[in-house]
């Protein structure tokens, strides 16, 4: 009984080891590793921190400032003793009493700018996930295309071996060897080109992986999800929650507040100022008002132009994201349908190639017809690989449009800047 039990365990372990994904580095794993402390994300987080400090600097406009003053008279000539300057040290203070809402508008402007960078953090995360996913799928496309190329090479090798035997007994058919050899070399050239693409892509992908990736590590990330399932999971995500849209809305709100700052700067600023030295004390309510300041007018006009621009970009962005999501859904469904049709065609095309081989041996088919049947079969198999990978590319494009690549990879949606 124990022997049977051990055999069952051994078989289970063997099947697990033989599974193509047993030691694979899945796309979701790479994303979870890369989207933690990538330099691009650290930079985005630092931008948020900088915007937070700008907001705090604007808030400080509500508080008094204190300055240490001092003077050392080098030379003077006065007609009155009251006008004489004396060596002295003191302290000066200034507190804004009224600024027509300009200080609070500046705080709101910088607050929205900080929110803009917070949303940009998540936008950067999605863009980075898209970059990694694109590299991963490019490697997968090359890997599967290489498998097709190798099958095509094996067919040519087998046929060449048979042709050598035939030519030994039929010298008139030796000339056919050259043409068959040419097609064989073309198949090898195709594989070599695909191998180069795979190697270069894996090299780029290794930058984001915790281990050195090989061809065996790359597997289909969507083998458990068809288009209907993927759409059902993420289609309810509102476009207005897309980080790019929210960032644009924050930029628009920031522009509105900036216009209020520019407007307030055209009115008088009322301040309470005081100074104290060893010889003098004074407290005064002061007012400053630029009666003529052309640059303030242009600054206000610029703010209004920025508002219009931000609003237009926001509307354009909404339409663009909606279009990308809908296009990706159509592309997914069509690629799935094409893959199903081509898959059924492969078996038919394979049978045609086998029949042409047999008919060639009895001189009912020409060499060119056999080689063309191989080429058509390889093209059909390649078409199937292309259809499958077009579906995967469309799936990534759909998730990107929904800003859900990180969510799909089950990455916690924490706020990297919650301390602000």
DAUR-V645331 format. One record per pair of residues at least 12 apart in sequence whose ideal C-beta (glycine too) atoms are under 8 Angstrom apart, sorted by the first residue. I is the first residue (numbers start at 1). J is the second residue. Records with the same first field share a line. If there is no record, write none. Layout:
I: J  J
This chain:
20: 216  219
21: 219
23: 216  217
24: 216  217  218  219
25: 209  211  213  217  218
26: 219  221
27: 132  133  136  221  409
28: 221  408  409  410
30: 132  136  205  208  209
31: 129  132  133  405  406  409  411
32: 409  410  411
33: 208  209  210
34: 128  129  132  208  209
35: 125  128  129  406  409  411
38: 128  208
40: 124  128
41: 121  124  125  128  416
43: 124
44: 117  120  121  124  125  416
45: 121  416  417
47: 117  120  121
48: 114  117  118  120  121  416  417  420
49: 417  420
50: 117
51: 110  113  114  116  117
52: 114  417  420
54: 110  113  114
55: 107  110  111  113  114
57: 110
58: 103  106  107  109  110
59: 107
61: 96  99  103  106  107
62: 96  103
63: 95
64: 93  94  95
65: 93  94  95
66: 91  92  93
67: 91  92  93
68: 89  90  91  92
69: 89  90  91  92  275  277
70: 88  89  90
71: 85  87  88  89
72: 87
73: 85  86  87
86: 279
88: 277  278  279
89: 277  278
90: 275  276  277  278  280
91: 275  276  277
92: 273  274  275
93: 273  274  275
94: 271  272  273  274
95: 271  272  273
96: 269  270  271  272
97: 270  271  272  285
98: 269  270
99: 264  269  270
100: 263  264  267
101: 260  264
102: 260  261  264  265  267  269
105: 257  258  260  261  264
106: 257  261
108: 253  257  260
109: 254  257  258  260  261
110: 254
112: 250  251  253  254  257
113: 250  251  254
114: 420
115: 246  250  253
116: 247  250  251  254
117: 417
118: 415  417  420
119: 243  244  246  247  250
120: 243  247
121: 243  416  417
122: 243  403  406
123: 243  244  247  403
125: 406
126: 243  400  403  405  406
129: 400  405  406  409
130: 396  400  405
132: 205  208
133: 221  396  405
134: 393  396
135: 201  204  205  208
136: 205  218  221
137: 221  389  392  393  396
138: 197  201
139: 198  201  202  205  213  215  218
140: 218  219  220  389  392
141: 385  386  389
142: 194  195  197  198  201
143: 198  215  218
144: 385  388  389
145: 194  382  385
146: 191  194  195  198  215
148: 378  381  382  385
149: 187  190  191  194  378
150: 191
151: 378  381
152: 187  190  374  377  378  381
153: 184  187  188  191
155: 353  374  377
156: 180  183  184  187  374
157: 184
159: 180  357  370  374
160: 177  180  181  184
162: 357  361
163: 176  177  180
164: 177
166: 361
176: 367
179: 367  368  371
180: 367  371
183: 371  374  375
187: 378
198: 215
202: 214  215  218
220: 388  392
221: 392
222: 391  392  395
225: 395
226: 336
227: 329  332  333  336  391  395
230: 332  395  398  399
231: 329  332  398
233: 408
234: 398  399  402  404  407  408
235: 329  402
237: 402  403  404
239: 318  321  322  325
240: 318
241: 403
242: 321  401  402  403
243: 403
244: 317  321  403
245: 314  317  318  321
248: 310  313  314  317
249: 314
251: 310  313
252: 307  310  311  314
255: 303  306  307  310
256: 307
258: 303  306
259: 300  303  304  306  307
261: 303
262: 296  299  300  302  303
263: 300
265: 296  299
266: 290  293  296  297  300
267: 289
268: 287  288  289
269: 287  288  289
270: 285  286  287
271: 285  286  287  288
272: 284  285  286
273: 285  286
321: 401
324: 397  400  401
325: 398  401  402
327: 397
328: 394  395  397  398  401
329: 394  398
331: 390  391  393  394  397
332: 391  394  395  398
335: 387  388  390  391  394
336: 387  391
338: 383  387  390
339: 384  387  388  391
342: 380  383  384  387
343: 384
345: 380
346: 377  380  381  384
349: 373  376  377  380
350: 377
352: 373  376  377
353: 370  373  374  376  377
356: 369  370  373
357: 370
